[in-house]
Amino acid sequence: MKKIALTSLIAMFAFAGANAANVIDGNPLYMPKAGHFYSVSDLGSHTGDSEIKSWYFGEEFGYGIMDRLAVNVDTVVVDEQSFDQWAWGDLGLGLTFRALDMGGWKMDLVGKYAVDPVWDNHRPFLEKDDTNYTWTLGVRGGYTNARFTVAGHVMFNYENTESFNWNEKAGEEGIHTVDLGLDGQLVLSNRWNLVAGVEYAGRLDDENRGTPGEEIKNAGTWEAMLGANYNIDATKFVGAYISADMNHRGGTNHDEWKVENGFGFGAKFGIDF
């Protein structure tokens, strides 16, 4: 009996220790091992006003080329107005390189190219004038162990109406944005963990620039998220989360922040195979 109990205890700690490495459980520093595929599916909506009240289904699918190099594809489909309208939004191709892997300390270099939308209002992106193409470069890093993870990220994005349009003259200016975030995970047991995060997504140039009297400085949003994940086993998890948003809309004095009505909610399913 003692040997059985000791074996179970060792197995439990081994699983908990793996949470700090390559186990897919919602850890913000998760990285697939070489030869492994992974998938994270996300279904969510919002209880707020009509501008953001919609259902969406997101998918991120990736592959570990090496233990420190992974490629992924992500996309999202959005339904609005009681499913009367739908759009195939972002379609992105990303690359992640683990530049630092020293025990619990991790740091990733991230690059991505995305098209938005792929299909909207019954027209594909190649037939639309309002399709945007975005290049992203950034870094993600932090510390992880068997009990908790803390990770931050900084992503710089350049968006324009053509893939390789770098012109900054009137009528062809690109949009420069930045995403700043901090995420955490607290492991409660070998089955349960809590996750939380906050992110600022803002514009580095004025919104509506070139239109006198309509510029909005520091346009952007703050989003806070809280969730819980359940590990089905070491290769699968399900999770649920809620979120709240604060938006910088401008307003009469071009400097107003507004907390969105309602809250976001959703569920996730992840698998490593």
N, C-alpha and C positions, 0 to 999 in steps of 0.2 A: 504493500500500500504506500509506503514512504517513497519507494522508487517511482511509482506511478505519479504521485503528487509532485515529486521533484521534476520529473520529465514534463509534466503539464506546465509547471511554473517556468521552466526553461523555455518551453515553446512559446508561452505567453510573452515573455520578455524578448524573445527573438523576433516575434511578430511586431511588438511595440517598437523595437529598435529599427525594424525595416520601414516603419512609417516615416522615419527621417531620411530614407533613401529613395528607392524607386517604386514603392507601393503607391498605387493610384488611389488616393483617399481624399482628394480635395486640397492636398498640400500645395501652396502657391509655388513651391520650388520643385515640384514633380518633374522628372525627366525620364523618358523611356530608355531602357537599355537597348544595346545594339541588337537588331533583329526583331524588336518588339513593336507591334502596332498598338495604338490606343485610340479611344473614342470617348468624347464627353458630349452628351446631348443635354440640351437646356430648353425647357418649356416654361414660358412665363407670360405675365400680363401685368396690368396696372389698374388700380381702382380709381385713378384720378380723372382729370378733365379730358375732353375729347382729343386734345393735341397729342397725348401720350397714351391714351387708353386703347390698347390693341393687344392681340395675342401674337406671340412670336415663337418660332422654333429655331434654335441655333444648334449647330453641329461643328465640332472641332475633331478632325481626324488626322493622326500623325504617325510617324514611323521613326524609330531610332536607327539612323545610319551607322553611328558609332555610339559608344557609351556617352560621349560628350558632344554629339552632333545629331540633331533631329530636324525633320521637315514636317510641316503640317499644312492642311487645308482647312479653312473655316468659312462658314456661310450662315445666312439667316433668312428665313421666310417669315413675312409679317402679314397678318390679317387685321383689317380695320373695319369699323362700322358694321359690327355684327356679321362679319364674314362676307360683306358685299364687295369688298375690295381686298386685293392681296398683292404683294410684291415680293419678288426674290431680290433681296437686298445685297449686302456685301458678299463678295466672293474673294477670299484672300489666300495668298500663298506665302507661308512664312518659313524662316530658318532660324534655329536656335543653336548657339554654340556655348558650351559650358567652359568659360575662360578660366574660372577658378573653382577648384574642388579640393578644399583642404579640410578634411574632417567635416565638421558641421557648417563650415563657411562655404557658401556657393555664390557664384556670380555668372550670369548668362548675358551674352550679347545677342540681340534680337533684331532681325530684319524682316520686312513684310511688304508685299505689293498687293493692292486690293482694287477691285472694280465695284462701283455702287451707283445705280442698281444694275443687276444683271437683266431683270425683266420687271417692268412696271407698267401698269395700265395697258396690258396686252401688247406691249412693244418691247423688243429686245434692245440691249444697250447700244448696239451699233447703229440703230436707227434714231437714237435720241440725242438731243443737244445738251441735256442737263445731266448726262452721265459724268461721274467724277472718278478720277484715278488717283490713288493715294500711295505714297512711298513712306515707309516707317523705319526708323532706326532708333534703337534704345538699349537700355541695360536694366537687368533685374537681378537683385541679389539680396542675401540675408543670411540668417543663421537658423539651423534646424537641428533638433535632437529628438529623442524618443518621446518627449513630453510636449514640446511646443515648437513653433516656427514663427519667425518674424521676417518679413521680406518687403522690400520697397522696389519701386520701378519708376523709370523716367523714359517716356517715349516721345520722340519728336516726329511730327507728321507733316508732309507736304502734299497738298491736294490741288489738282487742276483738272480742266476739262479734256486734256489730252495726256497720254502716258508720259511723253517726254517734252512737255511744254514747260520750259523754265523761264519764259518771258515774264517780266514784271512791269510791263507798260500798261497803260490804261486799257481796260477791257479784257486783259489777259492775265491779270495778277493771280497768282496761286494763293491758297489759304495755308497759313502756317499755324499749326496747333501743337499743344503739348499735353500729355497725360502724366500726371503725378499721382502715385498711389502708395498706400501702405496696407499690407495684408498680414493677418495672423491666424494661427491655428493652435488650438489647445486640445491635446489628446486626453480624453476622459478615461478610456479603456481601449482594449484591443478591438472593440466594435464601434465605439462612438467618439466623435470629435466635434468641436465647435469651430466655426470660422467666422471671421469678421474683417471688414476692410473699409477704407475710405479712399475716394479718388476724386481728383480735380481734373476736368477736361476743359481746357481753355484755349482761346485764340491768342496768338502772339501779335497779330495785327488787328486793327479795328474792324469790327463787323460793319458791313455797308460802307467801307472806305470809298472815298471818291464821291460820296453823296453828301454834300454839305448839310449839316444839321441832323443827320441820321446816324452818324458814327456811334457805335457802342464800344466803349473801351473795356477791356478785360472780359469780353463776352465768354460765358462758359457755364459749366454746371459742377456742382458738388454732389457726389452720391455716397451714401453710407449703406453698408450691407451687413446683415447678421444671418448666420445659417447654422445648420446642424447636418452632419453626415453620418450615415450608418454603413460600416464596412460589411458587405455580404461575405467576403473573404479577402484574401490579399490581392486579388485582381479585379474586384468589382465593388462599387459603392453606389448608394443612392443618397440624395440630399435634398433639403428644402431650405428656402431662404426668403427673407423679406428685405426691402430696401426703401430708402427715402431719398428724395432729390431736392436740391435747391438750385434754381436757375437764375442767371443774370440776364434779364430780358431788356435792360436799358431803361425804359420808362421816360417820363417827362424830363428828368434831369440827367438821363443817360447813365445813371449810377445806382440802379435799384436791383436788389436780390429778392427773389420770391421763393418760398418753400412751396413745392408742388402739392396740390390737393391729393389726398389719398396716399397709397404706398404701392410699391412693386412687390410681386410675389412670384415664386416659381419653384421648379424642381429640377434636379440634375440626375443623370445616370452616367457613370464612368466605368470603363473597362480597359484593362491592359491584357494583351494576348500575343 
